[in-house]
Amino acid sequence: MRKAWKERSILPGFGISMGFTVLYLSLIVLFPLSAIFIKTSGMGWSDFWGTIADERVIASLKISFGTSLAAAAINSIFGFIVAWVLVRYTFPGKKIVDALVDLPFALPTAVAGIALTTIYSQNGWIGKLIEPHGIKIVFTPLGITLALTFIGIPFVVRTLQPVIEELEKDVEEAAVSLGAGRWRTFRSIIFPALFPALLTGFTLAFARGVGEYGSVVFIAGNMPMKTEIAPLLIMTKLEQYNYAGATAIALVMLLISFVTLFVINLIQWRANRRFTTV
């Protein structure tokens, strides 16, 4: 059995590489996460439940996860369009557009939040145009969704681009030659091949949005029960030296995020399996 395992091993020095991998992930991921559980375990059940069942905490969790899901869904649609255009078409300024996709990666999140707040405020360039129509963005959940959309779109575009590049146009042309229309070609040929990558981009954008702080804190207005996000509430409790309360909220966010990501990964695994078997 040991000899067969060695023959199947691809990386030389698997034991050393695996040991380094486990050690690195433990120092960077597992130990900090375990500290959350250890710190929260010092609270009694009544104190823990009283903290997470507070209306202000529940409202902040709904805002954080709701706006993150909405932003990730928006990025899945428009990120797909952007990635498709960048791969399949040639036009003047293509390299500039391609570089702009990575701008949220390079721009500090606080600067992005200030810029969005300035543009979409009542006196901003865009805000003063839409304000008369009853549309308010700054200091609303809509503004939070806008900020999370801004910082999340590169994840979707960059995840989809290499997959779109690998799509064989011959298959699409064959489908069209057999009488399939554009919608049927997209639904039967293109979308099944791109769905796993699209789901990955959605997951990355959602995960980034849940923990985002810098780009949201300015445009949100931080009104309790209305526009206060969970990361800001954690910072507030830390400033009040309520470390147990802060870790309790962080633990709830961690558990909800884990369950959500597990379900998404399960869907992605089933989609990959269905596509490979077909």
N, C-alpha and C positions, 0 to 999 in steps of 0.2 A: 504493500500500500504506500509506504514511504517513497519507494522508487518511482511508482506511478505518479505521485504528487510532484516529485522533482521533475519528471519529464513534462508535466503539464505546465510547470511554472514558466512564465515568460520573462519576468524581470530577474536579472542575476542578483544574488544576495537578497532573496525575498525576505528572509527573517529580519535582517537589519533594516531593510526599507519599511517593512510592516511595523516594526518596533518604533522606528522614528515617526511614522505616520500616526500611530496611536498616541505617542508621547506629545507630538505637536498638537493634535486635535484636543487632547486632554488639557494642555496648558491654555490653549486659546479658546476652546469652546466648553468642554465638560466641566472643568473646575469653576469658571465663572457662573455657569448655569446652576451648578450644585450649590453654590453660595446662596443663590436666591431661595432654594428649598430649605437650606439650613437656617437662614435668617428668618424665614417665614415660620418655620416649625417652632420657633421660640414663642410665637403667639398662641394663645388659647383658641380653641375652635370658635368660641363666642366672639372674641375680638376679631378673628379673621373674617368670620361671616359678617360681623357688623361693619367691617371696613369695605368689603367688596359688594355688600348689599346696599350701600349708601346710594341714594338717588343720583348724586353728583358723579360718583364713580361709574355707575351703570350708563348714565348719559354720555360720559366721555368715551367709554368703550364703544357704544353704539356709533358715535361720530367717527371715531378712529377707524373701526372696521368697515362701517358703511361707506365712508368716503373713499377708503382704500380699494374696496371692491368696485365701486363706481368708476374710479380713475383707471383701475386695471382693465375694466371692461371697455372703456373708451379707448384706451391705448391699444387694446387688442384689435379693434376695428380700424382705427386710423393708422396705427403702427404697421398693420398689414399692408394698407394702401401705400404708405411711404416706402416700405421695403420693396414692394412689387415694382413701384415706379423706378426706384434706384437701380434695381437689377435688370428689369426688362426694357427700359427706355434710355435713349441717349438724347440729351438736351443741353443747351447752353447753361452753364452754372451748376452742372450736376455735382462737381466736386465740392462746391461751396455748400450746397444743400446737404451733401453727405457729411461734411464737417460739422454743420449746424446740429445734426442729430446728436453728436457727442458733447454739445455745449453744456447740457445739464450735468454731465460728469465732471467737467473742468470748473464750472462756476460754483463758488461757495454757496451753500444752500441759503445762508442768511442774506446774501446779496440777491439771490433769486427771489426770496420772499419780499424784500424791500422793493425790488423792481416791479414785481407783480402788483403789489399794493399800490405803488405810485401810478401805474398804468390804469388799473381798474377801479381806483377810488372815485368818488363823486366828481372830483376836479381833474381826474386823469384823462389821458388821451382817448381811451376807449370808454371809461366809466361815464364821462359826461355825455357821451352819445347814447348810451343805453339806459341811463338813469331816468330820462323822461318817459321811457316805455315801461317803467315799473320793474326793471331788472336790476337787482342789487347783487354785487359779487363780493365786494370786500366786507369782512365781518359777518359772513354767512357760511353755511356748509358748502354752498356752491363755490365760494372762494377757496375753501380747503381742497375740494375736488380738483379745481383748476391747478393749484400748486402741486398736488400729487400727480396729476397728469403730466405736468411739465417735467418733473424729476423722474418719471417712470417710463416715458416713451423710448429712451435709448435701449432699455432692456428688451422690449418687444422687437424693435427694428433690427438690432444686432443679432438677436436669436433667429429671426426669420431669414435674414439675407443669405447666409450660406446654404440653407435648405432650398430656397427658391433658385439659387444658382445651380443646384444639382438636379433640379427637375428637368426631365427630358421633354423637350418641345415636340419630339416625334410622337409621343403618346397623345399629346393634346391635338396635334394635327390629325392623327389617326382617328380620334374620337369625332372631330369635326367632319372628316371625310365620310364617316359612317352615318352622318346625319344628326349628331348631337349638337344642340345649340350651346350658346355660351354658358347659360346658367347650369345646364346639365353637365357640361364639361367641367365647370368649376366644382359643382357638387359631387361628382363621381370621381374625378381625376385629381384635381388640384387640392381641394380642401382636405381629403383624407390623408394626403401626403404631408400637408403642412400642419395638420391639427396637433400632433405631439409637440412640435416646436412652438406653435402658437400658445399652447397650454403652458409650456415652459416659460415663455415670455410673460404671460399673464401672471404666473406664480411669482416670478422675480419682481415684477412691478408691484404686485400686491404686498409682498414681503417688505419691499423698500418703503412703501407707503405707510404700513402699519407703524413702523418705528421712526418715521420722519418727524423732525422737530424744527430745524432751522428755517426751512422755506415756508412752514405753516404758521409759526408763532406770530408773524407780523400780519399776515392777511386774515387770520382767524378772528382776531379781536379778543380771544380768550375769555369769552363770557360764559360763566358756569351755567350748565344745563342747556346751552345753546351752541356755542362754538369752541368749547374747551376740549382739547384732545387729551387722550390718556397719557402720552409722554409728558405733556406739560403738567398734568396733575401729579405725576410722579416727581417731577422737579420741584413742584410746590411743597410736597410733603418732605422732600429731602431738605429744602431750605428751612422747614419747620422742625428739623431733626427728628422727624417721624420716620425712621428708617424701616421699621417693621411694616408700617402702612404702605410705604413706597414699594417694598419688596412684595407685599401681598398683591398689589395691583399689577406689578411686573409679572408675578407668577400666573395670574389669571390671563394676562396677555400672552404669555408663553404657551399656556395650555391651549387656549383658543387658536393661536397661530399654528401650533403643532397639529391639532386635529384638522384644521382647514387645509394645511399643506399635505397632510397624509391623505386626505380624501382626493385632493387634486392630483397627487402623484399616483394614486390608485387608478384614477380615471386615465391618466397619461399612460400608465403601464398597460391597461386594457386596450387603449387605442393603438399603442405600438404593437401589441401582440396581434390585434385584429388586422392591422395593416401588413405586418410581415407574413401572416398566414395567407392573406389574400394574394 
